[in-house]
Amino acid sequence: MIRLGDKVRDKITEFEGTATAKAEYLNGCIQYLIQPKYNKDKHELPEPEWIDEQQIEIINPKPKKQNKPTGGGVRLHP
């Protein structure tokens, strides 16, 4: 399962980047917006590409988020 934040690659074109958005259509098609890394040599951010889920392989999963207390939920009684 692809999660937003995963580093991924298109199996066909080898386009690589980070999954930054997900689109799910009524016909069942699922696509992810893949943002390539910033190009330091050219000082530019390459354009992202929408790629079908079936074409994508995960190359470096995003670390699982640790659930930490936020401090919310405290009730004060008068």
C-alpha positions as CSV (number, residue, x, y, z in Angstrom):
1,M,0.0,0.0,0.0
2,I,1.4,3.4,-1.0
3,R,1.2,6.1,1.6
4,L,1.7,9.8,1.0
5,G,5.4,10.6,1.8
6,D,6.7,7.3,0.4
7,K,9.6,7.5,-2.0
8,V,8.4,5.7,-5.1
9,R,9.3,4.9,-8.7
10,D,7.3,4.4,-11.9
11,K,8.1,0.8,-13.0
12,I,7.8,1.8,-16.7
13,T,9.6,5.1,-17.0
14,E,11.7,4.9,-13.8
15,F,10.4,8.4,-12.8
16,E,11.2,8.8,-9.1
17,G,10.0,11.0,-6.3
18,T,7.8,11.4,-3.3
19,A,4.1,10.6,-3.3
20,T,2.5,13.9,-2.4
21,A,-1.2,13.5,-3.4
22,K,-3.7,10.8,-4.2
23,A,-6.6,10.9,-6.6
24,E,-9.4,8.3,-6.7
25,Y,-11.8,8.4,-9.6
26,L,-15.4,7.0,-9.9
27,N,-14.2,4.3,-12.4
28,G,-11.8,2.9,-9.7
29,C,-8.6,4.4,-11.1
30,I,-6.2,5.5,-8.4
31,Q,-3.3,7.8,-9.2
32,Y,-0.6,9.4,-7.1
33,L,1.2,12.7,-7.7
34,I,4.9,12.1,-7.7
35,Q,7.2,15.0,-6.9
36,P,10.9,14.5,-8.0
37,K,13.7,15.8,-5.8
38,Y,14.9,19.4,-6.1
39,N,17.7,19.6,-8.8
40,K,20.6,21.5,-7.0
41,D,22.7,21.7,-10.2
42,K,19.9,23.5,-12.2
43,H,18.4,25.2,-9.1
44,E,14.9,24.0,-10.1
45,L,12.1,21.9,-8.8
46,P,11.0,19.5,-11.6
47,E,7.3,19.2,-12.4
48,P,5.4,16.4,-10.6
49,E,3.6,13.7,-12.6
50,W,0.3,11.8,-12.0
51,I,1.0,8.1,-12.2
52,D,-1.4,5.1,-12.0
53,E,-1.1,3.1,-8.8
54,Q,-0.4,-0.2,-10.7
55,Q,2.8,1.3,-12.2
56,I,4.3,2.4,-8.9
57,E,6.8,0.6,-6.7
58,I,7.8,1.8,-3.3
59,I,11.6,2.3,-3.0
60,N,11.7,3.8,0.5
61,P,8.6,3.8,2.7
62,K,7.8,6.8,4.9
63,P,8.5,6.0,8.6
64,K,5.4,5.2,10.5
65,K,4.2,8.1,12.6
66,Q,4.4,7.7,16.4
67,N,1.3,8.6,18.2
68,K,2.3,11.1,20.8
69,P,0.0,12.9,23.3
70,T,-0.9,16.3,22.1
71,G,-2.0,17.7,25.5
72,G,-5.6,18.1,24.3
73,G,-8.6,16.8,26.0
74,V,-8.0,18.4,29.4
75,R,-11.3,19.5,31.0
76,L,-11.4,22.3,33.6
77,H,-14.3,22.3,36.1
78,P,-15.4,25.6,37.6
